[in-house]
Amino acid sequence: MLARISEVFTDFGGNIISLKSEQRHNQDERLYITQIDANIPPERASNCLATLANTAAGLGQKISAQQL
């Protein structure tokens, strides 16, 4: 999964600045959370995030983004 997501950032000229993964327990299920801090050129950000969302969905995952 991370390899495919990394390719998306590269395709849109983005750079991963930091990456943090953790596992959380929520009642009877395990949640795996990956936080990626990235720099994406502003003119490509919306297309990059849309492609990331499609890639994650294709892998059965969810993605959320926050602009800082």
Biopython code that builds the backbone (N, CA, C, O; Angstrom):
import numpy as np
from Bio.PDB.StructureBuilder import StructureBuilder

atoms = [
    (1, "MET", "N", (0.816, -1.180, 0.000)),
    (1, "MET", "CA", (0.000, 0.000, 0.000)),
    (1, "MET", "C", (0.868, 1.255, 0.000)),
    (1, "MET", "O", (0.629, 2.172, -0.785)),
    (2, "LEU", "N", (1.861, 1.302, 0.865)),
    (2, "LEU", "CA", (2.699, 2.497, 0.936)),
    (2, "LEU", "C", (3.457, 2.746, -0.360)),
    (2, "LEU", "O", (3.687, 3.895, -0.737)),
    (3, "ALA", "N", (3.840, 1.687, -1.033)),
    (3, "ALA", "CA", (4.538, 1.857, -2.312)),
    (3, "ALA", "C", (3.631, 2.524, -3.337)),
    (3, "ALA", "O", (4.068, 3.418, -4.062)),
    (4, "ARG", "N", (2.380, 2.101, -3.402)),
    (4, "ARG", "CA", (1.450, 2.696, -4.367)),
    (4, "ARG", "C", (1.157, 4.150, -4.020)),
    (4, "ARG", "O", (1.079, 5.000, -4.907)),
    (5, "ILE", "N", (0.996, 4.434, -2.740)),
    (5, "ILE", "CA", (0.745, 5.817, -2.322)),
    (5, "ILE", "C", (1.962, 6.692, -2.607)),
    (5, "ILE", "O", (1.816, 7.836, -3.038)),
    (6, "SER", "N", (3.146, 6.169, -2.371)),
    (6, "SER", "CA", (4.375, 6.919, -2.659)),
    (6, "SER", "C", (4.472, 7.263, -4.136)),
    (6, "SER", "O", (4.909, 8.356, -4.495)),
    (7, "GLU", "N", (4.068, 6.338, -4.989)),
    (7, "GLU", "CA", (4.084, 6.591, -6.434)),
    (7, "GLU", "C", (3.168, 7.749, -6.799)),
    (7, "GLU", "O", (3.498, 8.552, -7.671)),
    (8, "VAL", "N", (2.019, 7.839, -6.137)),
    (8, "VAL", "CA", (1.086, 8.935, -6.428)),
    (8, "VAL", "C", (1.739, 10.273, -6.086)),
    (8, "VAL", "O", (1.675, 11.215, -6.876)),
    (9, "PHE", "N", (2.360, 10.359, -4.921)),
    (9, "PHE", "CA", (3.040, 11.612, -4.566)),
    (9, "PHE", "C", (4.090, 11.968, -5.609)),
    (9, "PHE", "O", (4.195, 13.126, -6.013)),
    (10, "THR", "N", (4.860, 10.992, -6.042)),
    (10, "THR", "CA", (5.901, 11.232, -7.045)),
    (10, "THR", "C", (5.288, 11.712, -8.354)),
    (10, "THR", "O", (5.799, 12.645, -8.974)),
    (11, "ASP", "N", (4.202, 11.085, -8.776)),
    (11, "ASP", "CA", (3.554, 11.461, -10.034)),
    (11, "ASP", "C", (3.081, 12.912, -10.035)),
    (11, "ASP", "O", (3.021, 13.543, -11.090)),
    (12, "PHE", "N", (2.749, 13.441, -8.868)),
    (12, "PHE", "CA", (2.244, 14.810, -8.775)),
    (12, "PHE", "C", (3.288, 15.788, -8.242)),
    (12, "PHE", "O", (2.946, 16.917, -7.889)),
    (13, "GLY", "N", (4.540, 15.379, -8.179)),
    (13, "GLY", "CA", (5.609, 16.269, -7.745)),
    (13, "GLY", "C", (5.637, 16.504, -6.251)),
    (13, "GLY", "O", (6.239, 17.473, -5.786)),
    (14, "GLY", "N", (5.000, 15.637, -5.498)),
    (14, "GLY", "CA", (4.963, 15.778, -4.039)),
    (14, "GLY", "C", (6.136, 15.089, -3.373)),
    (14, "GLY", "O", (6.779, 14.217, -3.959)),
    (15, "ASN", "N", (6.405, 15.488, -2.147)),
    (15, "ASN", "CA", (7.470, 14.893, -1.350)),
    (15, "ASN", "C", (6.917, 14.487, 0.003)),
    (15, "ASN", "O", (6.247, 15.276, 0.669)),
    (16, "ILE", "N", (7.195, 13.264, 0.409)),
    (16, "ILE", "CA", (6.824, 12.825, 1.753)),
    (16, "ILE", "C", (7.870, 13.351, 2.710)),
    (16, "ILE", "O", (9.061, 13.082, 2.556)),
    (17, "ILE", "N", (7.419, 14.103, 3.702)),
    (17, "ILE", "CA", (8.328, 14.698, 4.674)),
    (17, "ILE", "C", (8.479, 13.791, 5.889)),
    (17, "ILE", "O", (9.590, 13.600, 6.385)),
    (18, "SER", "N", (7.383, 13.237, 6.367)),
    (18, "SER", "CA", (7.456, 12.277, 7.474)),
    (18, "SER", "C", (6.311, 11.282, 7.344)),
    (18, "SER", "O", (5.288, 11.555, 6.716)),
    (19, "LEU", "N", (6.513, 10.126, 7.953)),
    (19, "LEU", "CA", (5.534, 9.052, 7.896)),
    (19, "LEU", "C", (5.512, 8.370, 9.253)),
    (19, "LEU", "O", (6.558, 8.022, 9.801)),
    (20, "LYS", "N", (4.316, 8.182, 9.790)),
    (20, "LYS", "CA", (4.162, 7.550, 11.096)),
    (20, "LYS", "C", (3.011, 6.559, 11.010)),
    (20, "LYS", "O", (1.927, 6.902, 10.536)),
    (21, "SER", "N", (3.240, 5.340, 11.464)),
    (21, "SER", "CA", (2.191, 4.317, 11.482)),
    (21, "SER", "C", (1.981, 3.829, 12.903)),
    (21, "SER", "O", (2.920, 3.744, 13.695)),
    (22, "GLU", "N", (0.729, 3.509, 13.212)),
    (22, "GLU", "CA", (0.424, 2.938, 14.518)),
    (22, "GLU", "C", (-0.797, 2.039, 14.405)),
    (22, "GLU", "O", (-1.585, 2.127, 13.463)),
    (23, "GLN", "N", (-0.919, 1.184, 15.388)),
    (23, "GLN", "CA", (-2.045, 0.267, 15.471)),
    (23, "GLN", "C", (-2.852, 0.640, 16.703)),
    (23, "GLN", "O", (-2.302, 0.825, 17.789)),
    (24, "ARG", "N", (-4.161, 0.748, 16.523)),
    (24, "ARG", "CA", (-5.055, 1.050, 17.642)),
    (24, "ARG", "C", (-6.119, -0.019, 17.723)),
    (24, "ARG", "O", (-6.527, -0.590, 16.711)),
    (25, "HIS", "N", (-6.561, -0.281, 18.932)),
    (25, "HIS", "CA", (-7.637, -1.244, 19.146)),
    (25, "HIS", "C", (-8.922, -0.473, 19.413)),
    (25, "HIS", "O", (-8.958, 0.428, 20.251)),
    (26, "ASN", "N", (-9.962, -0.835, 18.699)),
    (26, "ASN", "CA", (-11.257, -0.189, 18.828)),
    (26, "ASN", "C", (-12.297, -1.291, 19.010)),
    (26, "ASN", "O", (-12.742, -1.896, 18.034)),
    (27, "GLN", "N", (-12.677, -1.547, 20.235)),
    (27, "GLN", "CA", (-13.595, -2.636, 20.583)),
    (27, "GLN", "C", (-13.044, -3.952, 20.049)),
    (27, "GLN", "O", (-12.016, -4.420, 20.538)),
    (28, "ASP", "N", (-13.689, -4.559, 19.071)),
    (28, "ASP", "CA", (-13.270, -5.872, 18.581)),
    (28, "ASP", "C", (-12.433, -5.813, 17.309)),
    (28, "ASP", "O", (-12.189, -6.848, 16.688)),
    (29, "GLU", "N", (-11.995, -4.645, 16.915)),
    (29, "GLU", "CA", (-11.222, -4.556, 15.677)),
    (29, "GLU", "C", (-9.923, -3.797, 15.892)),
    (29, "GLU", "O", (-9.776, -3.027, 16.841)),
    (30, "ARG", "N", (-9.002, -4.034, 14.998)),
    (30, "ARG", "CA", (-7.741, -3.315, 15.020)),
    (30, "ARG", "C", (-7.762, -2.273, 13.913)),
    (30, "ARG", "O", (-8.179, -2.557, 12.790)),
    (31, "LEU", "N", (-7.323, -1.096, 14.226)),
    (31, "LEU", "CA", (-7.212, -0.025, 13.242)),
    (31, "LEU", "C", (-5.744, 0.261, 13.000)),
    (31, "LEU", "O", (-4.960, 0.369, 13.943)),
    (32, "TYR", "N", (-5.379, 0.380, 11.757)),
    (32, "TYR", "CA", (-4.019, 0.748, 11.397)),
    (32, "TYR", "C", (-4.079, 2.156, 10.822)),
    (32, "TYR", "O", (-4.779, 2.411, 9.842)),
    (33, "ILE", "N", (-3.348, 3.051, 11.432)),
    (33, "ILE", "CA", (-3.376, 4.448, 11.030)),
    (33, "ILE", "C", (-1.984, 4.847, 10.555)),
    (33, "ILE", "O", (-0.990, 4.632, 11.249)),
    (34, "THR", "N", (-1.931, 5.426, 9.375)),
    (34, "THR", "CA", (-0.676, 5.929, 8.835)),
    (34, "THR", "C", (-0.837, 7.424, 8.607)),
    (34, "THR", "O", (-1.733, 7.866, 7.887)),
    (35, "GLN", "N", (0.034, 8.182, 9.225)),
    (35, "GLN", "CA", (0.024, 9.640, 9.042)),
    (35, "GLN", "C", (1.194, 10.004, 8.151)),
    (35, "GLN", "O", (2.341, 9.653, 8.430)),
    (36, "ILE", "N", (0.890, 10.711, 7.076)),
    (36, "ILE", "CA", (1.911, 11.148, 6.128)),
    (36, "ILE", "C", (1.871, 12.669, 6.073)),
    (36, "ILE", "O", (0.840, 13.264, 5.761)),
    (37, "ASP", "N", (2.989, 13.280, 6.375)),
    (37, "ASP", "CA", (3.139, 14.714, 6.174)),
    (37, "ASP", "C", (3.851, 14.879, 4.838)),
    (37, "ASP", "O", (4.936, 14.336, 4.629)),
    (38, "ALA", "N", (3.231, 15.629, 3.943)),
    (38, "ALA", "CA", (3.781, 15.739, 2.590)),
    (38, "ALA", "C", (3.698, 17.174, 2.094)),
    (38, "ALA", "O", (2.866, 17.964, 2.539)),
    (39, "ASN", "N", (4.565, 17.473, 1.183)),
    (39, "ASN", "CA", (4.561, 18.756, 0.493)),
    (39, "ASN", "C", (4.117, 18.470, -0.942)),
    (39, "ASN", "O", (4.790, 17.749, -1.679)),
    (40, "ILE", "N", (2.984, 19.040, -1.325)),
    (40, "ILE", "CA", (2.440, 18.857, -2.670)),
    (40, "ILE", "C", (2.326, 20.243, -3.298)),
    (40, "ILE", "O", (1.800, 21.156, -2.662)),
    (41, "PRO", "N", (2.806, 20.427, -4.533)),
    (41, "PRO", "CA", (2.653, 21.737, -5.177)),
    (41, "PRO", "C", (1.174, 22.152, -5.163)),
    (41, "PRO", "O", (0.307, 21.359, -5.530)),
    (42, "PRO", "N", (0.887, 23.378, -4.743)),
    (42, "PRO", "CA", (-0.509, 23.822, -4.596)),
    (42, "PRO", "C", (-1.369, 23.616, -5.843)),
    (42, "PRO", "O", (-2.548, 23.279, -5.730)),
    (43, "GLU", "N", (-0.802, 23.811, -7.010)),
    (43, "GLU", "CA", (-1.581, 23.684, -8.243)),
    (43, "GLU", "C", (-1.897, 22.217, -8.579)),
    (43, "GLU", "O", (-2.712, 21.947, -9.461)),
    (44, "ARG", "N", (-1.259, 21.278, -7.880)),
    (44, "ARG", "CA", (-1.493, 19.862, -8.131)),
    (44, "ARG", "C", (-2.155, 19.158, -6.948)),
    (44, "ARG", "O", (-2.479, 17.973, -7.030)),
    (45, "ALA", "N", (-2.352, 19.877, -5.862)),
    (45, "ALA", "CA", (-2.814, 19.260, -4.616)),
    (45, "ALA", "C", (-4.180, 18.585, -4.749)),
    (45, "ALA", "O", (-4.337, 17.446, -4.310)),
    (46, "SER", "N", (-5.158, 19.248, -5.333)),
    (46, "SER", "CA", (-6.503, 18.654, -5.396)),
    (46, "SER", "C", (-6.508, 17.385, -6.250)),
    (46, "SER", "O", (-7.161, 16.406, -5.889)),
    (47, "ASN", "N", (-5.792, 17.387, -7.372)),
    (47, "ASN", "CA", (-5.728, 16.179, -8.207)),
    (47, "ASN", "C", (-4.948, 15.065, -7.509)),
    (47, "ASN", "O", (-5.311, 13.893, -7.608)),
    (48, "CYS", "N", (-3.890, 15.428, -6.810)),
    (48, "CYS", "CA", (-3.103, 14.434, -6.078)),
    (48, "CYS", "C", (-3.949, 13.785, -4.986)),
    (48, "CYS", "O", (-3.944, 12.563, -4.841)),
    (49, "LEU", "N", (-4.675, 14.596, -4.221)),
    (49, "LEU", "CA", (-5.502, 14.060, -3.137)),
    (49, "LEU", "C", (-6.640, 13.193, -3.682)),
    (49, "LEU", "O", (-6.991, 12.181, -3.076)),
    (50, "ALA", "N", (-7.207, 13.579, -4.803)),
    (50, "ALA", "CA", (-8.257, 12.762, -5.416)),
    (50, "ALA", "C", (-7.691, 11.416, -5.872)),
    (50, "ALA", "O", (-8.333, 10.381, -5.694)),
    (51, "THR", "N", (-6.507, 11.425, -6.451)),
    (51, "THR", "CA", (-5.869, 10.185, -6.882)),
    (51, "THR", "C", (-5.507, 9.321, -5.679)),
    (51, "THR", "O", (-5.654, 8.100, -5.729)),
    (52, "LEU", "N", (-5.037, 9.941, -4.603)),
    (52, "LEU", "CA", (-4.743, 9.190, -3.376)),
    (52, "LEU", "C", (-6.003, 8.529, -2.825)),
    (52, "LEU", "O", (-5.970, 7.373, -2.402)),
    (53, "ALA", "N", (-7.113, 9.266, -2.833)),
    (53, "ALA", "CA", (-8.377, 8.711, -2.341)),
    (53, "ALA", "C", (-8.811, 7.525, -3.195)),
    (53, "ALA", "O", (-9.262, 6.514, -2.655)),
    (54, "ASN", "N", (-8.684, 7.628, -4.518)),
    (54, "ASN", "CA", (-9.044, 6.523, -5.416)),
    (54, "ASN", "C", (-8.137, 5.321, -5.196)),
    (54, "ASN", "O", (-8.597, 4.179, -5.200)),
    (55, "THR", "N", (-6.847, 5.581, -5.005)),
    (55, "THR", "CA", (-5.889, 4.504, -4.764)),
    (55, "THR", "C", (-6.207, 3.794, -3.457)),
    (55, "THR", "O", (-6.221, 2.564, -3.404)),
    (56, "ALA", "N", (-6.462, 4.557, -2.408)),
    (56, "ALA", "CA", (-6.793, 3.973, -1.103)),
    (56, "ALA", "C", (-8.082, 3.158, -1.193)),
    (56, "ALA", "O", (-8.150, 2.050, -0.660)),
    (57, "ALA", "N", (-9.096, 3.692, -1.857)),
    (57, "ALA", "CA", (-10.368, 2.978, -1.992)),
    (57, "ALA", "C", (-10.181, 1.669, -2.748)),
    (57, "ALA", "O", (-10.800, 0.658, -2.416)),
    (58, "GLY", "N", (-9.329, 1.692, -3.758)),
    (58, "GLY", "CA", (-9.056, 0.473, -4.514)),
    (58, "GLY", "C", (-8.378, -0.596, -3.677)),
    (58, "GLY", "O", (-8.442, -1.783, -3.996)),
    (59, "LEU", "N", (-7.725, -0.167, -2.601)),
    (59, "LEU", "CA", (-7.065, -1.098, -1.687)),
    (59, "LEU", "C", (-7.922, -1.398, -0.469)),
    (59, "LEU", "O", (-7.469, -2.054, 0.469)),
    (60, "GLY", "N", (-9.176, -0.910, -0.482)),
    (60, "GLY", "CA", (-10.086, -1.152, 0.628)),
    (60, "GLY", "C", (-9.780, -0.307, 1.855)),
    (60, "GLY", "O", (-10.092, -0.701, 2.979)),
    (61, "GLN", "N", (-9.172, 0.846, 1.643)),
    (61, "GLN", "CA", (-8.769, 1.730, 2.737)),
    (61, "GLN", "C", (-9.481, 3.067, 2.614)),
    (61, "GLN", "O", (-10.092, 3.368, 1.589)),
    (62, "LYS", "N", (-9.393, 3.872, 3.681)),
    (62, "LYS", "CA", (-9.933, 5.228, 3.662)),
    (62, "LYS", "C", (-8.781, 6.206, 3.821)),
    (62, "LYS", "O", (-7.739, 5.878, 4.387)),
    (63, "ILE", "N", (-8.988, 7.400, 3.315)),
    (63, "ILE", "CA", (-7.976, 8.437, 3.442)),
    (63, "ILE", "C", (-8.656, 9.741, 3.809)),
    (63, "ILE", "O", (-9.761, 10.023, 3.346)),
    (64, "SER", "N", (-8.010, 10.523, 4.627)),
    (64, "SER", "CA", (-8.482, 11.874, 4.908)),
    (64, "SER", "C", (-7.280, 12.789, 4.831)),
    (64, "SER", "O", (-6.151, 12.376, 5.097)),
    (65, "ALA", "N", (-7.528, 14.024, 4.466)),
    (65, "ALA", "CA", (-6.432, 14.983, 4.276)),
    (65, "ALA", "C", (-6.743, 16.267, 5.011)),
    (65, "ALA", "O", (-7.900, 16.648, 5.188)),
    (66, "GLN", "N", (-5.695, 16.913, 5.426)),
    (66, "GLN", "CA", (-5.814, 18.192, 6.120)),
    (66, "GLN", "C", (-4.710, 19.101, 5.605)),
    (66, "GLN", "O", (-3.534, 18.736, 5.630)),
    (67, "GLN", "N", (-5.087, 20.273, 5.144)),
    (67, "GLN", "CA", (-4.087, 21.223, 4.657)),
    (67, "GLN", "C", (-3.591, 22.070, 5.816)),
    (67, "GLN", "O", (-4.382, 22.603, 6.595)),
    (68, "LEU", "N", (-2.296, 22.188, 5.922)),
    (68, "LEU", "CA", (-1.703, 22.998, 6.996)),
    (68, "LEU", "C", (-1.093, 24.255, 6.438)),
    (68, "LEU", "O", (-0.546, 25.062, 7.189)),
]
sb = StructureBuilder()
sb.init_structure("model")
sb.init_model(0)
sb.init_chain("A")
sb.init_seg("    ")
for serial, (resi, resn, name, xyz) in enumerate(atoms, 1):
    if name == "N":
        sb.init_residue(resn, " ", resi, " ")
    sb.init_atom(name, np.array(xyz, "f"), 0.0, 1.0, " ", f" {name:<3s}", serial, name[0])
structure = sb.get_structure()
